[in-house]
Amino acid sequence: MTDKLFDRDSYIKEFTCKVSHLYSKDDILYIETDRTAFFPEGGGQTSDIGTLGTANVENVQIIDGRIYHFVENSEENVKFFTVGKEITGKIDWKKRFSDMQQHSGEHIFSGIVHSLYGYDNVGFHLGTEVVTLDFNGILTKEDVCKVELLVNKVIWDNIDVKVFFPSDDELVLIPYRSKKEIDGQIRLVEFPGVDICACCAPHMKKTGEIGVVEVVAFEKYKGGTRVSILCGERALQDIRHKLDENHAVSVLMSAKEKETAQAVERIKKEKESLDYEIVGLKREILNLKLASVKSDKRIVIFDSSLEGKMLQDFALALMERSEEFVCCFCGENGQYRYCMVSDKFDPLHYAKAMNEKFNGRGGGRNGIVQGSLCGEEEEIRRFLTSL
């Protein structure tokens, strides 16, 4: 069985080991070593990455109780990795350190939620974008803000983190979280005075190294609450991005950075007022356009200003002036949307013929057909008047 170096020291960046077993499948070479500092995927956290010998390790998994490092199944790697060979492993420290920041921050957050509200963390995922925590109870905005502040106070206290393997007799006396069935000896991670939880993953040695914990979102989820957080450098980058965006908004709106929401609300109301005025103007324009259209056997109108519902409204308003049908088009450069209406004939018959001729599509009922097609205006006009 592989000696898990990360169990005892999560700060090992480089180590030596011997190849104990390997096999290949498809494009992956599976390498097992006598010991490793690579954390394998598990418990909602992705595996470490780095290098093993001369090969890049992109994934580490536990398969049938054995830890395998995934490397490319290349001719070079097949020659390099032989059973018994001593090699050097190097952890991608940036990813490992970030993962430890996220995971340790999650433990503190979950521990405080549990102690304050009695809720359990029933789902945890350390993703590349955000860390999600699922609690089996409802948390309000005030609850989440309170927990966020308390978590950061624990970080500022810079307390030592304890990782230990209690005996069975000791374990029954310890009130730890996550009491799931686990094969082998239980590994506990303790943030003294805050949380004790069974966990197999690497963690920080001191809470101060987490840096900061930021709640980026929370929502009701499956009868409980899903909280999304970021920790350490990832939190700092997110905060910096939001500050930059807010600064840009404040400049564009000539507003103070702490008053951008009020400025946006003001602009929103102004836009709503202008939209209302525009609707009124469009109606006036529509009436003027209607007044200019004379009655005819077949009325065909091309007008690029007939956007959205105006296209159908305009066609319906002209229906009484036609003996057979009205067909209105909106678009440009040979790409048109159309609405064909009639209260005397079924316009679907005409529309199908037009679609076949101009590679169009559409459908409808009750005297209204809508669709789109491609063609030149004059050619479309000639076709409709000659049907």
N, C-alpha and C positions, 0 to 999 in steps of 0.2 A: 504494500500500500504506500502511496506517495506521502512523504512527510510534508505537511502543510505549513510552510514557513510563515505565511501570512497570519496564521492563527496566533502565533506568539509575538510577531513583530511586523506591524503593518508598514513600517518605514524602510524595509529592505528594498533597495532599488536594483541591486545586482547580486547575483548568486551563481554558484557552480553546482552542477548536478550531473548525473549519469543517465544515459538513455537506458530504460529498462524494458521497453516494449514499443513496437510501432507496427502500423499496418496502413494500407492505402485503400481509398475508395473514391472512384471518380477523380476529381481534381484536388482532393484533400489528402494530405499525409498526416496521420494521427500519431503524435509523439507522446509517450508516457515516460516520465522521469522518476528517479528515486526520491526527489524532493523538488518543491517548486514554491516560488513566491507569487506566481500568477494566481489571482483569484478567479475561480471558474464561475460562469453565469449561474445565478440562483437568487432566490428571495427577492425578486423584483429588480435586481441589479445586473447590468451587463458585465461581461468578463473583462479582466485586464487585457491590454494589448502590449506589444513590445517586440523584442527579438529573442530568439533561442538559437544560439550558435550564429550562423549566417542567414537564418531565415526569419522573415517577419511573421509574428504570431498575431493573427487577426481575430481569433476566438479561442476560448478555453471552456471545455464542457466536462461534466461528470457523466460518464457512460458506464452503466452497470457497476457503479461504485468506484470507478477508476477515473482519474483526471487525465484528460488528453488535451494537448496543445495542437491546434489546427494550423498547419503550414501548407504552402503550395506543393502539390504533388509533381514537382519538377525532377528532371534527371539529376540536376545538381544537388537537390535536397536528398534524393534517394541515396546518392553516393555519400553524402556528408553524414547522415544520421545512421549510425550502426549501433546495435545493442552493446552496452558496456562503455561506449565512448563518453568521455567527460567533456561537457560543454558549458558555456556561460549563458545565463539568462539575464535580460535587462528589461525592467518594467518601464512602460511609458509613464513617467512620473507625473506629467501634467494631468493626464486622464485619471490616474490613481488618486492624486491629491484632490482633484475636483470631486470625484466619486465619494471620497471619504468626507469631504465637506458637506455634500448633499445628504449622505446617509446619516451622519452624526446629527446634522440639523433636524432631520426627520425624526430621529429617536427622541430628541429633546421636545420637539413639537408634540409628538404623539404621547409622550409621557405626561406632559402638562395637561393636554386635553383629557387624558385618562384620570389624572388626579383631581382636576377641577369638575369635570362633568360625568365621569364614569364611562365614557365611550371608548370602544376598542377600535384600533386601526385594523380594518378587515381587508385592506388592499393597499399595496405600495408599489409604485413603479418609478424607477430612476431613469427617465428618458433623456434623450439628447437635447430636447428643448426645455422640458420642465419636469419637476418631480411632483407626482400626484399622491395624495394620501386620502383614503376613503374611510370615513368614520361611520359607525352604525348609530348615529344620532344627529339631531339637527343643531347646527351652530349658527348663531346670528352674526351679523357684521360686527357687533360690539364684542361678541365672544372671540371671534377670530382676531380682531385688533388687540384684545387683551392678551391672548395667547402669544401673538407675535412679539409684543413688548416683553413679556416674561421670558420668552425664548432668548431674545437678545440680551437680556440682563444676565442670564446664565452664561452666555458667551462672554460678556464683559467681565464676569467674575473669574474667568480663565481657570476653571476647576480641572483637576486631573481626571482622566477617563480610565476606568478600571476594566480590564478584560481578564476573565478567569474561568476555570473549569471546576465547579464545586463537586464534591462527592455526592452520592445519592442521599446520604443522611443530611448533608448541608442543604441540598437542593430543596427538600421538603419544607425547610424553614424560611426559604427566601420567597418573598412576594413579587415574582417577576412576571412581566407581560409575555404574551405569545407562547402560551403553554400548549404547543402543538406536539403531536407525536414526532419525535426526532430519533433517528437511528444513531446509536453511539452516545458518547458523553456530551452533555449539554454545555455549550459555551455561552457565558453571560457577558453582556456589555453593560457596564454601570456608569451612569452619570450621577455621582453621589448627591443625594438629596432631591434628585429630579426624576430619575428613571432607571429601572433595571429591566433588561429585555434579552431573551434568547436570540442570538444572531450569529451567523457564520461569516459575516463580511468584515473587511478591514475598517477601522475607525481612527479618528484623530486621537492624539495622546492628551491634548488639552483643548478645552472648548474654545479658547481664544483663537485657535487656528481656523475655526469655522468662519470667522470674520463677521458675517452678518447674515441674517435670515430675512427674506422678503416674501410676503404673501402676494402672489401675482393674480390670484383669482380664487373664488370659492362658489359653489353652487349646490343645490339639492341634487342628490344622486342616490337612486335605489333606496329611497326611504331614509337616507342619512345625508351626509355632507361630503363632497369631494373638495379638498383644499389643494391648490397648486402653489408650490413654493420654489424659490431658488436660494442657493446659499453661496457664500464666499464670493469668488471672482465672478461667477455667473450672475449672482445678484447684483454685484457692482456694475457689470456691463449692461444689465437690463435697466438699472436705475439711470445710468449715464445716457442710454439711448432715449429713455422717456424724457429726461431733462432736456436733451438736445431737441427732441421733437416739440416739447412744450415751448422752448425758447424760440424755435422757428415760427410757431403759431403766434406767440406774443409779438414778434417782429412784424409778421404779416398783418396782424390785426391792431397794431399800435396799442397793445394792452400790456399791463404789468404781468409778469410771469405767474403771480399768484392769483390773477384775475382772468385767466384765459377762458375758463368755463363760462363766466358771465358774458364775456365778449362773444363767445360762440353762440350762446343762447340769444343774445341780441341780434346777431346776424341771422340766426335761424328764423326768428320772428319777422325780421325785415324781408327775408326771402319768401316766407309764407304769404306776407302781404303783397309782395310783387307778383308771386304766382297767381294770387287771386285776381289781381289787376290784369295779368296776361290772359287769363281765362276769359275775362270780360272782353278784352280787346279782340281775342280770337273769335269770339261769338259775333262781334260786330263785323269783323272781316268776313266771316262765314256768310252773314246775311247779305253783305255787299256782293260777294261772289255769287250767291244764289240769285240775287236780283238781276245779275248780268247774263244768266243762262236762259235761253229761250226754249220753249217746248219743241220737241222733235220726236220722230219715230224711235230712234235710238240715240241716247245721249252718251257721249264718250268724253270724259274730262281727264286731262293730265295736269296735276298740280302738286309740286313738291312740298308745299306747305301743309298739305292734308295729312298731318302726322297723327299716329295713334288712333283714338276713337273718332277723330274728326273725319277720317276717310269714310267710315260707315255712316256717320251722321249726315255728311254731305250727300252721299248717294241716296239715302232714305228721304232726305228733304226734297230731292229732285224727282222722286219716283212718280208722282202724280203728273209730271210734265212730259213723261215719255209714253209712247204707245206700246212699246215692247219691253225695253229694259234700259237701265242706267248702269254704266260701268265707269268707276272713278279709279285713277291710278296715282300713286305717289312714289317717287324715287328719282333716280338719275343714272346717267351712263348705261342705259339699257337694262338696269335692274329695277324692277317695279313690284310693289305690293298693289293688289287691286281689291275692289269690292263691287260686285255686280248684284243689282237688286231688280225685282220686278213683282208687281202684284197682278199681272195679267198672264204671264207665261212662267214656266219653270226655268230659272236662269242657269240651273245646273247643266242643262243641255248645251247652252252656249259656252259656258265656262269650260266644260270638258273638251269641246272642240278647240277652244283657245289654248288650253293647257297642252294639248297634243301638238299644236302648231308651234308654240313658243317655249317648249320644255318647261312648262309650269306645273304647279301642284296646288291643291286647295280643295275645299269642299264646303258644304253648308246645307241648310234646309230652311223651310218656311220663307222662301223667296229671297234669301240672302246667301250669297256665295263669296267667300274670301280666300285669297291665295296669293301666290307670287309667280313671276315669270321673267323671262329674259327676251328682249327684242327692241327694235327701233320703234319710236312713237308712231311715225307715219305708217309703217308696215302694220302695226297693231290696229291703227285706226281703219286702214283699208280692209283688213280682215274682218273686223267687227261689223263694218257697214255692208259688207258683201255676203254675210252669212244668210 
